[in-house]
Amino acid sequence: MIDNNYSLGFFPTPIHPLKNLSKKYTDYNIYIKRDDHTGLASGGNKTRKLEYLIKQALDKGCNTVITAGAQQSNHCRQTAAACAIAGLECHLLLGGTAPKTYDGNLLLSSMLGAHLHFTGKNRKGEDLELLTKDLEAHNKKCYVIPYGGSNITGALGFVNAVKELKDQLTEQNLNIDYIFFASSSGGMQAGLTLGIELYKLNTQLVPINIDKDETDGLSLEAIVLNIIKDGTLLLNIQKKFTIADIPLNRDYDNPGYGVLAQDEKLAIKELAMTEGILVDPVYTGRAFYGMLHTLKGKKLPANSNVLFWHTGGFPAIFKYSNELK
Ligand SMILES: Cc1ncc(COP(=O)(O)O)c(C=O)c1O
């Protein structure tokens, strides 16, 4: 089942030390995993989920894929690219109203051939059912990908990612104590949690919450737990997970989704200017700030090996050009 995917990206993604940053924060050895290099229309973590979701869409004989997100959604941009490769029609439900000019991810989604539907205040797939009915009435066979590609099918991509990471760590004779990453729709967090249990990797996840709003009336912790429960059945995992097994650091989500705070901007520039690596203003910038703040505050044991899992988001930088220059 974990091998049953449709190849869309470049794996394994590199893992390497952040030497300059580790010299600055001398108590820690800092590493990075480069899912910004997964390919698929400029990379990102959704490539891993889409390899399983697109496979299922094709197996079910669907010819149309529908998904949803914000106008600067990386998930939507990568879904559009995956559909282009697989020969599927792609429909994206995007929050807000149609802007006069398209930029960042919105521009790329449009260039990749997706049909764009603007849905006002609904940015988390509230209108998916409505559009599906409409397209079915026009004889389309639809495959609906939930907000962020976050269900157990998509999460399998991150179960597999743990195996990839474990093999790399074995090869490099390395142990990682903490993994920091941006968690938003929950699929990545759920997949990593399942993968760590399945492949017995000795590490601790530090998911940084990005979006303080609920989805469908559920907290992110509840969403992650639901996906994990589906995963334990599918993967025959014996452990009974509870909400206590779902860590989520909510210290950094206060500015709100898509709002770039001053501290985040400084952290983005610090990484750019010490390591030549670009993180995005919505997800990875916030998660990276959360990690730096934790390290600066010496909140983890000295000499820990800390990994930042870079999940992409590069195109959104251009939407924030005034704030980042
Ligand atoms: C760049 C980036 N990082 C992290 C995430 C969070 O991943 P997940 O939605 O699986 O929690 C997203 C989700 O859209 C993203 O676009």
The ligand as a Gaussian input file, in Angstrom:
#p B3LYP/6-31G(d) Opt

LIG

0 1
 C        4.792000      25.293000       2.513000
 C        3.911000      24.502000       3.413000
 N        4.431000      23.997000       4.543000
 C        3.685000      23.288000       5.411000
 C        2.340000      23.061000       5.180000
 C        1.569000      22.292000       6.192000
 O        1.360000      20.976000       5.834000
 P       -0.007000      20.268000       6.294000
 O       -1.087000      21.004000       5.575000
 O        0.126000      18.860000       5.895000
 O       -0.142000      20.454000       7.764000
 C        1.752000      23.565000       4.013000
 C        0.312000      23.363000       3.761000
 O       -0.306000      23.916000       2.955000
 C        2.555000      24.303000       3.106000
 O        2.042000      24.799000       1.969000

